[in-house]
Amino acid sequence: MDIALAIALSFTLLLLGAAQGVYMAYPLLGALVAFGLVARRRGTPWRVLMQLAWGGVRKSFGVIGILLLIGVLVALWMAAGTVPALVYWGLAWVQPRTFLLWAFLLPGVVSVLIGTSFGAVSTIGLALMTMASSSALNSHLVAGAIIGGAYVGDRCSPVSSSANLVATVTGTSLQTNLRAMVRTGLLPVLLTALIYVGLSMTMPPLTIDRQLQADIALTFSRHWSVLLPAVLVLGLSVVRVPVLYTLGFSIAAAAAIARVVQGVPLNTLLQFAVGGFRLPEAAPVADLFQAGGGLAMARVCGVVVVSTALAGILTQTLSKVEAMLRSPAKLQPVPDRSPIGTWYSHVSGPTPQTDSTDPRQNDSQQNGPQRRRSRQFFSTGLVGIATALFGCTQTIAILLTQQLVARNYAGDGSPNAAETLALDLENTVVVVSPLIPWNIAGLVPATVLMTDAGFIPFAVYLYLQPLVVLAQLRLKR
């Protein structure tokens, strides 16, 4: 009962915080206190609780450094004209008849380059939404395509905070994870693109206002060198340069280009790096290009720190739930009549008991690993949905899901269990979180695009990514 009350209180705080626009670290602190008191009531000493919380926080140190560098990177890419150039040339490629396709592809390309769905939505996404606002296109449909595309890069960009977080908490190589994510993400992206092409053909062509391109040309130099910071990120990632060095080289290149090509003074560059990029209010694109900065990412880092501390506490208070989510092969033969045990038995299915002489047993034995693998992925997806509903942030959903299902992977005896877990987290909780109306993974992009939760049914990619992977695993049986 005390755990149920803590969950209810925490969920209420997170839901109210998301609805009221409160800094999410505050309701997370309330949840941390609630679960800490539950653990203390159950006999866990304060010293142990502090150790559990600190153990969770320590996992976030590597991610925090990357997050801060990403904040600086986005601000200096703005100052160098890299992001404005991507928007300018991206808009030049847009074809009126296939606008929805471009509304999906362009945010996808930008998010792969800059590693943040919020950054892609607030730049090229906002530009596309502005272009569509004067047309007869359904605004929710356009927003769904934009947000789905933005999470292509959020899932598999080398500078994505979620990709780096998953690699850190699972103890895996980011480069190895990225290669696996590209393999499993290609088909969902292609299917999504085909669906948007089909939808585009059923709608009237868009009339594109080119004034935005003219305003960008007046504000920023479009010299070819402004794309160098983006090229560096892609090139260095391909040759497997560590992400910290990749970010550092790109930041240095962007600073040099901003100083030489765009004429930004050094003291202004420092202000941008710390406080974020801002144009003078008189600039025609001042509202469109403003983002980044170490201080902005520091707020995200605060959420990460509190989330990891909460995840550390939850290892104690939710240990019984975690035990119920073990691999089916490791479950005890004694039937579990608890609600969680009943649910997991339903998900996992009964263990086949066939005679060794029955030829069907050989097929069952051969298909056993594939069957367990699909069930493993399916159960991880269900847990990911629950944690995204409860956590209200993509970060805490990743951390809680990893904590709850890790033993399910460690117990299957696979030498690549950690890599499999990392891939499943990327294919489930990372793309499911934006589909929760009060989760800031979807709430913030929807707010930026001046829409609401009505975009959710049209974010096709976010559905197809987990469904296609599940279908592929089941077909392998």
Secondary structure by P-SEA (a helix, b strand, c coil): caaaaaaaaaaaaaaaaaaacccaaaaaaaaaaaaaaaaaaacccaaaaaaaaaaaaaaaaaaaaaaaaaaaaaaaaaaaaaaaaaaaaaaaaccccaaaaaaacaaaaaaaacccaaaaaacaaaaaaaaaccccccaaaaaaaaaaaaacccccccccaaaaaaaaaacccaaaaaaaaaaacaaaaaaaaaaaaaaaaacccccccaaaaaaaaaccccccccaaaaaaaaaaaaacccaaaaaaaaaaaaaaaaaccccccaaaaaaaaccccccccccccccccccccaaaaaaaaaaaaaaaaaaaaaaacaaaaaaaacccccccccccccaaaaaaaaaacccbbbbcccaaaaaaaaaaaaaaaaaaaaaaaaaaaaaaaccccaaaaaaaaaaacaaaaaaccccaaaaaaaaaaaacccccccccccccccaaaaaaacccccccccaaaaaaaaaaaaaaaaaac
